[in-house]
Amino acid sequence: MLLVHGMFHSAYTMTLLARDLSAAAYRVRQVSYPTRSYDVAGLVDRYLRPAFDAFRDHRPLHIVTHSLGGILVRFYLQTNALPADSRIVMLAPPNQGSEVADRTRHWPLYRWLAGRVGEQLGTGPDGIARQLGPIDAEIGVIAARHSLQPWFSAMIPGEDDGMVSVASTRLAEMRDFIVVDSSHTLMVLSHAVREQVRHFLAKGCFEH
């Protein structure tokens, strides 16, 4: 099983989830990458692809992603396939792009903080999310609807988690979808979210 963190984070932020899944007898590897260093393709080639190669004989190969991690996995799976019965749980993924990136990606501070990958996360036709096709896997998406960042929420239509709108997390091919009362950053620590991740990996659905 692979855990892929989000933008501005590190593998450390998914430690509790890794501990829970290891206790449930999953073989867990956390993928760490430096957000600012490369664009999506560069991050996938340098950090994600080696992790997938190390688990090449692991069947099924389950994946849990947070935020940008979901985009990286989708990019990789455009030209690669997971073993049969593999499942993916995406936590707050900007599957339709980020409305915050639409407003801020040309700001010098944002470009310095987010790097090249941050400029790819818009919702328009030039955004990476709009360029990705469907992927063949059992996918569950968990969105959050509590914001700790009102200045970003003001840029986002509808319910949001402070970084991503609930609507933009959806994926056409997802098998199940659930919204939790948590924020974008803190949801990886949430006991309820971690329970839902384990439930989907075991049963292919969330506990509604």
N, C-alpha and C positions, 0 to 999 in steps of 0.2 A: 504494500500500500504506500502511496505517495501523498504527502501533505505539501501543498504549495501556498505560501503566504502571499500577502497583498503588498501594494505599493507603500513605501516608507516603513515597512515592517521588516522583521527578520523571522527566521525559523523559530526563534524563542517564543514568539507570540502564540504559537500553536502547541506549546509544550503540554498544556493540560489535555488537549485533545489527543495528542500523541500518547500520553500516559494512559488515558482511558482506552484507546484502541489497542495498545499493547496489552493491557490487562484483559481485553476481550480476545486475545490470542492472534491478533493481526501482526504481521511483520511490517514495521513502520519505518519509513525513511522520510525525513524532512528535507525538502529541497530549498536551499537558500540562494538568493541572488541579489545583486546590488541594483536597485531600481534605476539609478541615474545613468548607469554606464553604457547601455545599449538600447536600441529599439526593440520591439517585440521579437522580430526574427532573430536578432542577436542574442537576446536573453534565452530564447528557446534553444538555439544551437549550442550555446556555451554552458547552460546550466540545466535545462530541462531534459534535453535529449540524452545526456550521459546518465541521468537518473533513470529514465525509461530503459536504456540499454542494460543497466545493472539489474533490472527486474524483468528482463526479456522472457525468462522461463517461469515467471510467477503467474499462475493462472488460477482464478481470475486476478486481475490487477485493478484494485479499487483506488480511487483518487478523491481527496477532499481539497477544495481550493477556497481561498478567501480573496474576494475583490479581483484585483488584476490577475491573480493566479488562475482564475477561470478563463480569462482571455488567452493566457499563455498556453494552457492545456488545449483549448479549442484550436488555436493556431497549429500546434503540433499535430493534432488529430485530423487536420485537413489533408495530410499526406501520409498518415500512419493510422494503424488500427489497434484497438485494444483486444485482448483475448476475449473469448466468449464469456458471458455472464459477469463481465466487469461492470462496476457501478461508479458513478461520479456524483458527489454532493458538492454543490457550489454555494458558498456563503456570500451573499451580497455582491454578485458579479455584475459588472456593467455590460450586460450582454447586448444592450442596444446602444451602448456608448454612455458617456458621462455628460450630463448637462452642466456640471461644474467646469469640466474641461472646456466645453463650448465657450464659457464666459471668461476663463482665466488662462487658457493655454498660450496666449500671446503676451501675458504679463511677464516681465523679466524675472520676477521673483519665482513665479510658478515654473518657468522654464528652467531656472537654476535648480529648484528643488526636485522637480519631477523628471528632468532630463528629456531625452528624445522620446521615450515611451509615453510620457505625459502628453506630448503633442499629438499622439496617435489616438487618443481616447475620446474624441468628440463624437457626437451623434450623427454628423453629416456624412455624405457619401465618401469623403476622404478619410473618415475614421476607420480604424482597424475593425471595429465590431461589424460595420456594414459590409465588410469585405470577406467575412467568414461564412462558409456554408454550414449546413447541418452536419452533426457528427453522430456516429452510430454507437450509442451506448445508452444504458439506463441512467437517466439523469434526474436528480432531485435538486430543486433550487429553494434555498431558504433566504427570504428577504427580511429586512428589519425596518421598523417604522418609528423608531425613537431617535431624535436628533440631539446631539450635544453641540452642534455647530450651526446656530441659527443664521449666521451670516452666509453660509453655504445653502442652507435650506431655502433661503429667500430666492435663490437662483433656480430652484428645482420645482417643477410643477407636481402637484399631488402629494401623496404620502412619500416620505423619504426617511433615510437613516442618517442624514447629515452629509452624505457624500453621493449617494445614488438613489434615484427614485425607485419605489417599489415596482412600478411598471417596467422600468428599464432592465430589471433583473430577469425578466421572463425570457424563456427560450422556447421556440415553437415545438421542438422535439422533446421537451422535458416530460418525464413521466409523472412527476408530482411536484407540488408547489405549496409552500406554507410561509406565512408571515409571522414574525415573532416580535415581542415588545423588547427590543434591544437596539443598540446603536451600531453603526458601521464598525467602529473600532473594537468595541467591547464584546461583540457577539461571539468572537472566538473563545472568550472566557466563560460564556454563559453555560450554566449547567443544563438548562432546558435545550439549548442549541446542540450541545454535545450529545444529549440523549436522542435528539431527533436524527443526528448524523448516524449514530449506531443503529437506530431503528431502520433507517433507509438502507444502510449497507447490508443489514441482515434480511430484510423483508422486501426491499424494492419499493417501499412507500413510507410516508411519514405517519406519525400517530396523530390523527386529527381529533 
